[in-house]
Amino acid sequence: MVVRLTFRPELATATEQARFLMGCFGAQAVLCGTIIATARFTPTTFLVFGLVGSVPFFAFNIWFWLIEPVLNTWMLLDLAGNIGILATGLWGWRLSKRELLIPSY
């Protein structure tokens, strides 16, 4: 179903390789969620997570949607998610730096 919804019709063949790759994306999402749930986020953690968790995927989205069109417009949802990761990482970085400056009583 993911292959059918995200790839251009002429490339949407649910081969064993395609199912394997989609499974890898799912495993990556589970790993990412587990790290988010268990990590102690410092300002550096927020910044690195926001940048590393989004910038390489912007390149992926741009390349495979515009330059070498393999993906269809549904993959813009992935781009929106990457923007959300970047924005959340930068927002968390800013807030956690501010929290370090404010003494707690």
Secondary structure, DSSP 8 states (H G I E B T S, - for coil): -HHHHHB-GGG----HHHHHHHHHHHHHHHHHHHHHHH----HHHHHHHHHHTTHHHHHHHHIIIIIS--B-GGGHHHHHHHHHHHHHHHHHHHHHHHHHHS---
